[in-house]
Amino acid sequence: MEFIECCIDGHKYKGVTQEVGLSQTDGPLTYCDKADKNREELFLRALCLCHTVEIKTNDAVDGATESAELTYISSSPDEIALVKGAKKYGFTFLGNRNGQMRLENQRKEIEEYELLHTLNFDAIRRRMSVIVKTQGGNILLFCKGADSAVFPRVQNHEVELTKAHVERNAMDGYRTLCVAFKEIVPDDYERINRQLIEAKMALQDREEKMEKVFDDIETNMNLIGATAVEDKLQDQAAETIEALHAAGLKVWVLTGDKMETAKSTCYACRLFQTSTELLELTTKTIEESERKEDRLHELLIEYRKKLLREFPKSTRSLKKAWTEHQEFGLIVDGSTLSLILNSSQDSSSNNYKSIFLQICMKCTAVLCCRMAPLQKAQIVRMVKNLKGSPITLSIGDGANDVSMILESHVGIGIKGKEGRQAARNSDYSVPKFKHLKKLLLAHGHLYYVRIAHLVQYFFYKNFCFILPQFLFQFFCGFSQQPLYDAAYLTMYNICFTSLPILAYSLLEQHINIDTLTSDPRLYMKISGNAMLQLGPFLYWTFLAAFEGTVFFFGTYFLFQTTSLEENGKVYGNWTFGTIVFTVLVFTVTLKLALDTRFWTWINHFVIWGSLAFYVFFSFFWGGIIWPFLKQQRMYFIFAQMLSSVSMWLAIILLIFISLFPEILRIVLKNVRRRSARRNLSCRRASDSLSARPSVRPLLLRTFSDESNML
């Protein structure tokens, strides 16, 4: 936050100087070069007194001194910017000691004011006030807040002097606050003091009573001026929002700023393009008619017809409607949103909401300004309940964003100067907005792929495990005879196949992180829960059924010749089950090895180590006569099985047959990918020779010409 300029009685003050006098007249006014000296000092005193800023003194020795460097601390960076702005013009806030607010004026004189009451800021009132007592005994109320909250409470003839300045600053993208005051006579203060104490001590409806008292106090004030503070965009904020758009994400901005300020910010961060046609549902557009609800209904119908003419296909899916690039933007303010959600008739309210959501889905971006915290949560809840149940993600950096963060499916808090409330109430926390790009497009992409593969692989390997046991029942007279030994049944999911998929779900990077961040369109491949849809599920099911069938019947046909050794020894039931289980373990583990694209020493260790552990365990389990076992069913089974050359050939052949469909799919996929890359490179070469730059798509121009992308 940085203090840019201020306005006192219609005169603009801009510049760093101790002498308040270098001003420019703002609008067709008859005043001289600057405002009255007393009004200037009154305005600066208001900036030094109307806040909740505290002082942190940075000293090399114990004890505070007047010349020590002052560090301002506050829950709101706006207040710090205003106090520093007053300091530029010669009024320095020195702190609050024992209820006495101290400041140093331009003449280097120390002034003290007794702080009587603080009327704290809240999102509904959109203003805060302090009541102070001067050394001369005068009682003053200083108030600062949004123009919509202050203008109705001051004299009408004073508004015009400042309104042009406020609107101009809002158009420039600055955050504006209006400053007012009034003098309270002692008799009125006694009544006010009594009402405040009663409201604070109330045991029931305390907040409502305090709000009513605050509302009665902050009336009939005198407007002094306004301030303009620049809330600078963080580094690479525009590039991040562009990347989110290219990834197919619908971006809504919910803010408490004025519409002009929020609109300028949206253009600066490229949420709105110069070619974007803006549809406005604001107080200005609705108050043109006496019947606000009728005018709102007319605008909603008009906007919907315009969008339907532009996009006639009304049967498209929700996913397509939210991912296509459309040159329309919607602007709605808090009062209009309340009218949409809380209409006088329930049927009308539902109709308004339905049309409003249809308009929102067909717009590129939506800007909601002058939003209260609860309204932000209402919008998130409304989007969550849409047909198709879209996934919502809320990002905020202040306490007023907490309700929105808690309402959404996923909440991300930014650790900024607004405090840590948002970060503490979020699912994830990032230090800068630009980190959202890597968090979503890279890590979000990778973790979705890992988790989706984890779920499908667990289903696949257990289907392969159970299907031979199920088929075996048709050949054992449904006698519940197990195909596998009890030790194998226990160790399959615990030891033999658990670590490889665990390492995969933590380390896999099927696409490089730099590639994911540089090409946001890759995120669209996993949008709409693509990897957990019916198609992938059926593929995994078919693959598991095929492999399970090969395991069982391949071994079954092998056992048509009962004597498989030169000495005429006959293999039995447990040898049959051990062969099936050996092929099973090797196949599902090698399937995961084929799926792995990012090999580390951990992957090598757990994959090949799991296979080695299975062989070692089988030799160990069947090579010793265990005294605690009543029967030794597996004694020397595994060693005898591997002593046969035909068994080795059978195991290798069955593993290859089981993995052949997967190997064939990977080969065809790689051939298709190389062909696509070759065609794309040829197309780009031809386009670079023949196509003009002006006819390139907007997104292609954006992501190829920008040099400061992550």
N, C-alpha and C positions, 0 to 999 in steps of 0.2 A: 504494500500500500504506500502511495506517495501523494502528499498534498500538492495539488496543481494550482488551484486558484480559488478565489472566493468572491462573493458579491455582497456589497453593503449598500442598501438602498438603491439598487440598480446599477451601481458602479463596480466594475470588474477590477480586482487587484490580482496581479500576476507578476511574480518576480520575488527574489530573495533580497529583502532590504529591511533594515531596522526602522526606517522612516516610512510610515504608511502614508502614501501620497501619490505614488506612481500608479495611476489608474486609467482605465479606458471606459468610456461611457458605453453601456450595453443597451442599445435600442434608442429610439427617438425620445430621449429625455431632455429636460430643460435644466438639469443640474450642472454644476461646474465640473472641474476635473476630478473631484473626489467628494466623498461624503463628509458630513460634519465630523469634526475631530472627536466629539463626545460619542457619536454613534460608532465610529471606528473602534474606540477603546471599549465601548460596551460590547461590541461583537467579539473582540478578542478575549475579553474577560469571560464571556459566555463559553468560548472554546476551552478556556483554561479551567472552568469550574464544572461544566455539565459533562461529566464522564465518570468512569469508575477506574481510572488509571491509578496505579500505585508506583512508587518510586523505589528503585534499587540503587543505592549509592555504592559506587565502585571506588573504594579508598585503598591507599597503600598502608594506612595506619588506622587504628581504631578511632571511632568517633566521626561524625559527619560534619562536613564543612560546607559553606555556601558555594565555594568555588569547585567542589568536587564534581566530577563528571556524572551527569544524571542519566540513568537508564530507566525507561518507562516500561511498565509491565501491565498488560490488560488481556482480558479474554477475547477482546475484539481488536484486530489490527486497525480498524477504521478510527477508533478513538486515539490510538497512539499517533496515527498520521495527522489527526486534527490538532492534537497537543503540540506536535512538532511543527505544524504549520503556523500555529500561534507564536511559537518560539522564533520562527523566522522573522516575524514582524515585531519582535521586541517584547512579547509577553511570555514569560517562562513560568511554567507550573513547577513549584518547589516541593510539593508533597502535602500530605495530610497528617497533622500531628494533633492528637487528642481532640479530634473533631474540628480542628481549625485548618482550613484549606489556605495554603500560602502560595502567592505568586509574586513575580517580579515584573514591574511594568517597564515601559520604555525609558523612564527616568531613573531606572535602577532602584526604585523604591519598593519595599516589601509591603504587600497588602495581605491582610488576613481576613478571611470570611468564615463565619461559623456555619458548619454544615448542619442544617436542621432536619431535613428529610431528603431521601432519594427515592424518586418514583422510577423504578427500574424498567428497562426496556423489555417488551415482549412482542411476539410476532403478530398479535392481534392489534395492539395499539400502534405499533410501528413508530414509537417515539419513547424518549426518556426525559425526565426532568429532575432538577435539583432545586431545593429551597434553601437559600443561604441568607445570612444576616451580616450586613456590613459593619465596619467599625463605628459608623455613625448611627447605627440602630435601624437602618432601612432593611426591609425584608424583600428579597427579590426571588422570582422564579425564573429559571432559565430552562428552556425546552429545545430539544433538537430531535428531528425525525424526518420521515419521508414527506415529500410535498403533499401527497394525498392525505396525510394524517395531520399536517400542520396548517395548510391553507384554509380549511374550513373553520379553524379556531382563532384566526387573526382577523384584523380589519380588512374589509374587501378592497379598499383603495390602496392598501399596501401590497396586495398580491401581485398586481400588474408590474410593479417595479422589479420584482425578482423572478417572475414566471418565465420571461423570455430567456433570462440567464440560465435557469434550471433546465429548460427544454433544450437549449443549445448545447449545454454540457452533456446532457443525456444522449443527444445525437452523436456527440464525439466519443461516446463510450465511457464517460466518467460516472462514478457513483456520486449522487448528489444527496445532500442533507440540508434542510432548512432550519434556521435558528430563530427563536422567538423568545420574548421575555414579557414579564409583567410585574408590577410592583404591588405588593400585598400590604394592606393597612393592618395595624396590630389587631384590631377587633376581628377582622376576617381570618387572620392567622390563628387566633385562639380557637375559632370554630373549626378551621381546617385541621389544626393539630389534634383537637378532640376527636374529630371524625377518623383521622388516620390511626390514632391509638385504638379506638374502638374496633376498627376494621382489622387491625393487626392482632388484637386480642380475641377476636371472634372464634368460637369453637366450631361453628357450622357456617358453611358457605363463605369461608374467609376470602377466597380468591375473587368471588363475584362481588363481595362488598368492597374490597380494595379497588377493584376495577371501576366500580361506580364512583368511589371517592376520587380516584385519579381523573376520571372523566369530568367530574364537576370542577376540579381544580384547574385543569388545563383548558380553560375557556377565556375568551376576551383577552387574548394575548396580543402583543405588538410584534410584528415581523421585523427582524433586523436584517437578515441576509441569508445567504446560502453558501455552501462549500462544494468543491469538486475534488474528488479523490480518485486517483487512477489505480484500479486493481489490475495490474499487469498480468497478461497471460503467461503461463509457465512455458518454458522452453519446449518446443516441438509439440505444443498442444494441437495446432492446426493439422500437422502431419499425422498425429495420432487419430484424430477424428476422421480424417480422410481414409486412413487405413481401416477403421471400423466400418465405414460406409462400404468400402470395397470388399470387405469380408462378409457383407450381407447383413450386418447388424443395423437395427433401427435405432437411431439416436434421438432421444428426447432431452430437452434442456428444461429443468424445473428450477426457477430462481425467484427470489424475492425482489429483484431489481425492477426499475421502471422499464416499460416496454421499449423506449428508445435506447436506453443503455443496453438492455439485453439483446436487442436487434443488432446494434453495432458490434457487440461481442460475438454474436453468431456469424456475422460476416467476417470478422477478424480471424476467427478460428475455422473458417471455411465450412461451417455447418450449412449456411446458405451461400449459394453461388450467385453471381451477378445475373445469371439467366433464370434464377428461381422465381417463380410467380408466387407471391405471398398472399395467403388467405387469412384475413384478420377477423377474429371473434373477440372483440374488446369492448370496453365500456364506451369508447368514442363511436364505434360503428353501431352500437345498439341504442344509445341514447338519442339517436336521430329521430326516433319514433316515440310517441307517448306510451304505447304498449310495448314494453321491452320483450315480453315473451313472444308476441306476434312478430316483432322484428327479428328476434333470434331464430324463430322458426323459418322465416323467409330466407335468412342468410344460410341456414343449414341446408335447406332445399336447393338454393341456388348453387352453393359450393358442390353439393353432391352431384347435381346435374352436370356441372362443368367437368368434374372428374370422370363421370361416367361417359361423357362425350369423348374425353381424351383417352380413356381406357375402357372400351365397351365390353370387354370380356369380364362379366361379373361372376362367372363360375370358377375363376381361378382359385387355386388353393391359398391358404393363409401364408404358407411359406413363400410362394412366388410373389404375393402381394407385398410382402415385407422385404424382399430382397431385390426387386427390380429398381433400377435407377429412374426416378420420376422427378421432373422439374417443378415440384410444388412444395411449398412450405406452409405450415399452419401456425398462427400466433393466437394464443388465447390467454386471457388474464384471469386473475382469481375470482373477481366478481362474476364474470360470465360463466366460469366453470361452476360456481355455486348455483347459478341460475339453471345450468344444464342438469346438474345432479339433484337439485332440490327444488323442482318445479312445484307449483301450487297443486297440480293434479298429478297423481301417481302415473297415470297412463301417459300423460304428456311427457313426464320426466323420463320414462322408459323409452319413449319414442325419440326424444332429444338425444339421449345417451346412445341409442342405436345408430342414429344418423351421424352423430359426432364421431363414433368409433369407425364407421365406414370411411369418413373423410380422413381420419388420422392414418388408417392403413394404406391409403393411396398417396400419401404425401412422403416426400423424401425425408423431411425432418419436422419436428414439432417443437415449438417454443412456448412454454408456459411461464408467464411472468407474473409478478405480484402474487406469488404463491405463499400461503401460510404453511408451516410444517405439516399440519394435518391434511391439507389439500394435496401436498406431495404424496403422502401415503395413500390418499384416496385414488389418485391417478394410477399409482402402481397396482393397487388392488383391482382397479377397473381393467387394466391391461391383463393382469393375471387371469381374470375370469373370462377372457375372450374365448371364442370358439377355436379349438386347437390347442389351448393352454400353452401359450408361448412362455418361454423362460425369461424372467426379468432379472436384470442386474442393475443395482443402484450404486452410484459413486458420489461421495460427498466428503467434505472436509471440515464441516462445522456441526455444532450442536443442533442447528435447525434441520440438518439432514438425517438425524438419527431415526426418526419415525419412518422415513422413506427407506432407509437401509434395512431396518428391521422387517418391513413389510415385504420386500422383494425376496425372490428365491435366493439370490446371492448378493451380499453386500460387501463393498470395498470402501475402506476409509483411507483418506489421504492425510498423512501427518503434515499439517501445515501450521500457519500462524493463527488459524482459527481455533486451535486447541486440539486435544486428543479424544474428544467425545466420540467423534465419528469412527476413529480408528479402534477405540475400545469396544464399540458396539457392532463391529463389522466382522465378516468371516475372514477377510484378507485385508492386509494393510500395506500400502506402498508409500514411499517418500515423495514421489513426484507423479504427476499425471501422465507423463510420457512413458513411465514404466508399465502403464496399462496395456500398451501395445504388445509388449513382450509377454506380459502375464496372460493375456487372452489368446493372442494369435499363435504364440509359440508353446508356452507351458500348458495353456488350456487345451490346445489341439493335441499335444503329446499325451497328456494325462487322460484325455477322453479315449484316445486310441488304446492306451495301455489298459484302462479299466474295461473297455468294451471287449478287448481281446482276452483279458483275464476271465470275464464272465463266460464268454463263448468257449474258451479253452477248457474251463472246468466242466462245463456241460459235455463237451466233446470227449474228453478223456474218461469221464465216468460212464458215458454211453458206450464207448469202446470196451470199458471194463465189465459192464453188466451184460451186454448183449451176448457174448459167448456163454456166460453162465445161464442165461435164459434159453439159448438154443440147446445147451447140453441137457436140459430137462426133458426134451423130446426123445432123447436117446438113453435116458436112465429110468424111464418109466415114471417120471415125476416123483421120484423117491426123495427129493430134496438133498441128493448127494451133491456136495460142493465140487466145483471144478478146480478151484484153487485151494491151496493149503491155507490154514487159518493165519499163519504168519504173513503170507502174501496179502491176504485180505486186509490185515491190519496195517501193514507197512506201505501199501500202495499210495494212499493219499498223504500219509504222514512223512515218509522218507524218500520214496523212489521218484515221485513226480511233483513234489511241492516246491523245492528250491528253484528249479529252472523257471517256472512261471512267476515266482516271486521276484527273481532278478529281472525278468522281462518287464514286469509291471512297474518296476522302479527305474529302469535304466534305458528302456528302448527309445530310440529316436529314428523312426522310419524315414523322416525327412530332417535335414539339418536345420538347426534353430535359425541360422542366418537366412536360409531360404524361406522359412515360414514367416519371418518378420519382413522380408523384402517383397514377398508376394502374398498379400493378404487374401487373395482370391482362393488360396488353398484351404482356407478355413471353411469355405462353402461346401467342401467335400464331406465334412462331418456334420453340417448343419441339419437340424431336424432329426437328431438321433439316428443318423444314417447307418451306423454300424450295428445297431441293435434292432433293425427292422425285420420284417418277415423274410425278406430275401436272404440276407446273411445267415439268419437262423436256419432256414431250410438248407443252405449249403453246408453248414457245419453238421446238421443232422444227417444229411445224405452221406457226407464224408465219414462220419462216425459209424453209420450203419454199414457202409461198404467195407470199412476196415475191420469192424467186428465180425462181419460175415467171412471175410478172407481169413482172419485169425482162426476161426473155428473150423470152417469147412476145408481150408487148406491143410490144417493138421489132421482133420478127419480122413481126408483122402490119402494122406501120407500113411495113416495107420491101417489102410486096407491090407497092406502087407504086414502082418503081425510080427514077423521076425525081421528085424532091421540090422542085426549084427551078424558077423561072419560065424560066430560060435553058436548061433541059433537062439540066443536069449530073446525073450519076448518082453516088450514094453507094456506097462500097465496103465491104470487110470491116472495115477499121480504124475507119471511122465508126460502123459497127454496134456494135463492141465499146466505142467511146468513149461512145456513148449509154447502153449498158447500165451501164458503169462510173459514169457521172455520176449516173444514177438511183440506183445502189447506194450511192454515198458520201452523197448527200443523204438518202436514206431511213434508213440506219442511224444517221446523226448526228441527224436529227430525231426518230427513235424514242427516242434517249437524252434528247433535250430534253423529250419528252412525259413520260418517267419521272422527270425531275428535279422535286423539290418544294421544294428549298432553293436558291434562286438567289443567287449572289454574283457579284461582278465577274469572278472567276476563271472561273466557269462560262460566263458570257457571252463572255469573251475566247477560251477554248479551243474552244467550240462554233462560234460564228460565225467565229472566226479560222481554224479548220480548214477550213471550207467556202470561205472567201476564199482561203486558201492553195492549195487544190486548183484553183480557177479560175485563180489567178495562175500556178501551176506548169504547168498545161495550156497556157496561152497562151505561156509562156516556153519550154517544152519543144518545142512545135511551131512556134514563130515564128522560130527561128534555125536556120541550117544548121550543124550541129555538125561540125567537121573530123575528129574522132576516130571518127565513126560511118561504117561502110561503106555503110549504107543509111539513108535518112531516111524511115521509114515513116509517122511522125506529122507530117510537115511540113504546117503550115497546116490540119490536120484539125479541130482544136477550134474555130478561128476560123471556118472555113467552115461547120461544123455549127451554130454559134450565129447565123449570118447568115440562117438559115431560120426564118420564123415558125412553120411547122409543127413544127419541132424543139422550139421553146420550148413550144408547146402540148402536144406529146407527152411531154416530160420532166415538166412540171407535172402532167399527167393521170396518168402512171404513178406518180409519187410519192404523189399523193392516193389512188389505188386501193390501193397497197401499205400505206399507213398507215391506211386506212379501218377494218379490224377493230380495230386498237389504239385509234383514236379512239372507235369505238362502245363498246368495253369500258370506257373511261374515263368516257364519258357515263353509261352504265348504272350503273357503280359509284358515281358521284357522286349519281345520283338515288336509288339504294338507300340510300346513307349518309344523305342528307337525310331520307328517309322513316323510317329507323330512329331518327334523332335526334328527329324529331317525335313518333314513337310513344313513345319513352323519356321525353320531357318530359311528355307527357300521362299516362303511367303513373305517373311520380313525383308529378305534381300530384294524381292521384286517390288514390295511396297515402298522401300526406301528410294527406289529409282523412279517410280511412277507416281506415287501418291503425294498430294500436297499436304503440308503440315496443318492447314486450316480445317481439313475434313477429318482429322483423326478424332476418335471418340474422346470425350472429356476425361474419363478415368485413365485412358491410355496416355493422354498428354500429361496428366497429373503425375502418374507414377513413373514416367520415363524422363521427364524434364527436371524433376526436383532432385537436387544433389545433396540435400541434408536429411535424407531419410535414415531411419535407424538401420 
